[in-house]
Amino acid sequence: MIAALIALAIIDQWNFKHVAFPLYILIADALAVLFIYFKFGKYIMKNFKTSDTEVVR
């Protein structure tokens, strides 16, 4: 996440081809932090109905 922020900080030309990849990495890292660190994935999975044989941890 820090690397993506550094990459965005050093961009000289703010156009799509220079910003897209670091921004994509930043968003992917932020989602990973939400799902893993804050255990947001378990909250989302509770909303899905599962079959009786499926194991949800």
MIBADREN-788242 format. One record per atom (N, C-alpha, C): residue in one letter; x, y, z. Coordinates in Angstrom, 2 decimals, decimal comma. Each point is the difference from the previous one (the first is absolute). Layout:
! MIBADREN-788242
+--------+---------+---------+---------+
! residu !      c1 !      c2 !      c3 !
+--------+---------+---------+---------+
!      a !       X !       Y !       Z !
...
+--------+---------+---------+---------+
//
This chain:
! MIBADREN-788242
+--------+---------+---------+---------+
! residu !      c1 !      c2 !      c3 !
+--------+---------+---------+---------+
!      m !    0,82 !   -1,18 !    0,00 !
!      m !   -0,82 !    1,18 !    0,00 !
!      m !    0,87 !    1,25 !    0,00 !
!      i !    1,07 !   -0,02 !    0,76 !
!      i !    0,90 !    1,14 !    0,05 !
!      i !    0,71 !    0,19 !   -1,33 !
!      a !    0,34 !   -1,08 !   -0,65 !
!      a !    0,67 !    0,10 !   -1,29 !
!      a !   -0,91 !    0,66 !   -1,04 !
!      a !   -1,27 !   -0,32 !    0,03 !
!      a !   -0,94 !    0,62 !   -0,94 !
!      a !   -0,16 !    1,49 !    0,30 !
!      l !   -0,01 !    0,37 !    1,26 !
!      l !   -0,08 !    1,41 !    0,35 !
!      l !    1,24 !    0,76 !   -0,45 !
!      i !    1,16 !   -0,61 !    0,16 !
!      i !    1,24 !    0,62 !   -0,47 !
!      i !   -0,01 !    0,14 !   -1,51 !
!      a !   -0,46 !   -1,02 !   -0,68 !
!      a !   -0,07 !    0,05 !   -1,46 !
!      a !   -0,94 !    1,11 !   -0,47 !
!      l !   -1,12 !    0,18 !    0,71 !
!      l !   -0,92 !    1,08 !   -0,36 !
!      l !    0,59 !    1,37 !    0,34 !
!      a !    0,81 !    0,06 !    1,04 !
!      a !    0,57 !    1,28 !    0,42 !
!      a !    1,06 !    0,51 !   -0,98 !
!      i !    0,67 !   -0,89 !   -0,71 !
!      i !    1,09 !    0,45 !   -0,87 !
!      i !   -0,42 !    0,14 !   -1,46 !
!      i !   -1,29 !   -0,11 !   -0,28 !
!      i !   -0,46 !    0,14 !   -1,38 !
!      i !    0,10 !    1,46 !   -0,44 !
!      d !    0,64 !    0,21 !   -1,16 !
!      d !    0,13 !    1,36 !   -0,54 !
!      d !   -1,16 !    0,35 !   -0,92 !
!      q !   -0,39 !   -0,96 !   -0,83 !
!      q !   -1,08 !    0,24 !   -0,96 !
!      q !   -1,24 !   -0,75 !    0,46 !
!      w !   -1,03 !    0,75 !    0,37 !
!      w !   -1,22 !   -0,61 !    0,51 !
!      w !   -0,94 !   -0,30 !   -1,16 !
!      n !    0,22 !   -1,14 !   -0,63 !
!      n !   -0,91 !   -0,49 !   -1,02 !
!      n !   -0,25 !   -1,48 !    0,26 !
!      f !   -0,90 !   -0,59 !   -0,75 !
!      f !   -0,45 !   -1,37 !    0,27 !
!      f !    1,13 !   -1,01 !   -0,03 !
!      k !    0,87 !    0,10 !   -0,99 !
!      k !    1,03 !   -1,03 !   -0,14 !
!      k !    1,06 !    0,07 !    1,10 !
!      h !    0,15 !    1,12 !    0,66 !
!      h !    0,97 !    0,10 !    1,09 !
!      h !   -0,63 !   -0,27 !    1,37 !
!      v !   -1,28 !    0,20 !    0,12 !
!      v !   -0,66 !   -0,12 !    1,30 !
!      v !   -0,70 !   -1,34 !    0,18 !
!      a !   -0,42 !   -0,63 !   -1,06 !
!      a !   -0,89 !   -1,16 !    0,09 !
!      a !    0,58 !   -1,15 !    0,82 !
!      f !    1,22 !   -0,42 !   -0,28 !
!      f !    0,53 !   -1,17 !    0,70 !
!      f !    0,26 !    0,25 !    1,48 !
!      p !    0,67 !    1,11 !    0,38 !
!      p !    0,16 !    0,23 !    1,45 !
!      p !   -1,34 !    0,16 !    0,73 !
!      l !   -0,98 !    0,60 !   -0,65 !
!      l !   -1,31 !    0,14 !    0,62 !
!      l !   -0,68 !   -1,36 !    0,15 !
!      y !    0,14 !   -0,85 !   -1,00 !
!      y !   -0,54 !   -1,36 !    0,08 !
!      y !    0,63 !   -0,77 !    1,17 !
!      i !    1,30 !    0,10 !    0,14 !
!      i !    0,69 !   -0,68 !    1,11 !
!      i !   -0,46 !    0,55 !    1,34 !
!      l !   -0,17 !    1,31 !    0,09 !
!      l !   -0,46 !    0,61 !    1,25 !
!      l !   -1,40 !   -0,48 !    0,37 !
!      i !   -0,89 !   -0,07 !   -0,97 !
!      i !   -1,36 !   -0,47 !    0,26 !
!      i !    0,00 !   -1,48 !    0,39 !
!      a !    0,79 !   -0,80 !   -0,69 !
!      a !    0,07 !   -1,43 !    0,33 !
!      a !    0,58 !   -0,21 !    1,41 !
!      d !    1,00 !    0,77 !    0,35 !
!      d !    0,57 !   -0,10 !    1,35 !
!      d !   -0,99 !    0,45 !    1,07 !
!      a !   -0,74 !    1,06 !   -0,29 !
!      a !   -0,99 !    0,48 !    0,97 !
!      a !   -1,11 !   -1,03 !    0,21 !
!      l !   -0,43 !   -0,65 !   -1,07 !
!      l !   -1,01 !   -1,05 !    0,14 !
!      l !    0,54 !   -1,19 !    0,78 !
!      a !    1,25 !   -0,34 !   -0,22 !
!      a !    0,61 !   -1,11 !    0,75 !
!      a !    0,05 !    0,34 !    1,48 !
!      v !    0,33 !    1,24 !    0,34 !
!      v !    0,02 !    0,41 !    1,40 !
!      v !   -1,39 !   -0,09 !    0,60 !
!      l !   -1,01 !    0,45 !   -0,74 !
!      l !   -1,37 !   -0,08 !    0,51 !
!      l !   -0,43 !   -1,43 !    0,25 !
!      f !    0,26 !   -0,87 !   -0,96 !
!      f !   -0,46 !   -1,38 !    0,11 !
!      f !    0,79 !   -0,82 !    1,01 !
!      i !    1,29 !    0,24 !    0,12 !
!      i !    0,84 !   -0,82 !    0,87 !
!      i !    0,12 !    0,59 !    1,39 !
!      y !    0,47 !    1,23 !    0,10 !
!      y !    0,30 !    0,58 !    1,31 !
!      y !   -1,27 !    0,28 !    0,80 !
!      f !   -0,99 !    0,58 !   -0,64 !
!      f !   -1,22 !    0,35 !    0,70 !
!      f !   -1,04 !   -1,12 !   -0,04 !
!      k !    0,33 !   -1,13 !   -0,63 !
!      k !   -0,86 !   -1,17 !   -0,09 !
!      k !   -1,36 !    0,35 !   -0,59 !
!      f !    0,02 !    0,88 !   -0,99 !
!      f !   -1,21 !    0,44 !   -0,68 !
!      f !   -0,57 !   -1,12 !   -0,87 !
!      g !    0,83 !   -0,91 !   -0,43 !
!      g !   -0,44 !   -1,12 !   -0,84 !
!      g !   -0,97 !   -0,91 !    0,73 !
!      k !    0,21 !   -0,22 !    1,29 !
!      k !   -0,92 !   -0,85 !    0,76 !
!      k !   -1,37 !    0,64 !    0,09 !
!      y !   -0,03 !    1,33 !    0,14 !
!      y !   -1,28 !    0,71 !    0,06 !
!      y !   -0,76 !   -0,13 !   -1,32 !
!      i !    0,71 !    0,08 !   -1,11 !
!      i !   -0,62 !   -0,12 !   -1,31 !
!      i !   -0,50 !   -1,43 !   -0,22 !
!      m !    0,79 !   -0,98 !    0,40 !
!      m !   -0,38 !   -1,39 !   -0,23 !
!      m !   -1,21 !   -0,42 !    0,82 !
!      k !   -0,29 !    0,69 !    1,10 !
!      k !   -1,19 !   -0,34 !    0,79 !
!      k !   -1,28 !    0,29 !   -0,76 !
!      n !    0,06 !    0,91 !   -0,95 !
!      n !   -1,19 !    0,37 !   -0,76 !
!      n !   -0,35 !   -1,01 !   -1,09 !
!      f !    0,91 !   -0,88 !   -0,34 !
!      f !   -0,25 !   -1,00 !   -1,03 !
!      f !   -0,54 !   -1,26 !    0,64 !
!      k !   -1,05 !   -0,55 !   -0,58 !
!      k !   -0,57 !   -1,24 !    0,50 !
!      k !    0,85 !   -1,16 !   -0,49 !
!      t !    0,35 !   -0,90 !    0,90 !
!      t !    0,82 !   -1,15 !   -0,35 !
!      t !   -0,81 !   -1,27 !    0,17 !
!      s !    0,42 !   -1,03 !   -0,68 !
!      s !   -0,67 !   -1,29 !    0,15 !
!      s !    0,41 !   -0,63 !    1,32 !
!      d !   -0,70 !   -1,05 !    0,39 !
!      d !    0,27 !   -0,65 !    1,27 !
!      d !    1,35 !   -0,71 !    0,01 !
!      t !    0,49 !   -0,43 !   -1,16 !
!      t !    1,25 !   -0,75 !   -0,03 !
!      t !    1,21 !    0,92 !   -0,14 !
!      e !   -0,21 !    1,25 !   -0,33 !
!      e !    1,13 !    0,92 !   -0,18 !
!      e !    0,49 !    0,51 !    1,35 !
!      v !    1,30 !    0,05 !    0,19 !
!      v !    0,59 !    0,44 !    1,24 !
!      v !    0,50 !    1,43 !   -0,19 !
!      v !   -0,46 !    0,90 !    0,87 !
!      v !    0,46 !    1,39 !    0,00 !
!      v !    0,72 !    0,23 !    1,31 !
!      r !    1,22 !    0,45 !   -0,08 !
!      r !    0,80 !    0,21 !    1,22 !
!      r !    0,05 !    1,44 !    0,36 !
+--------+---------+---------+---------+
//
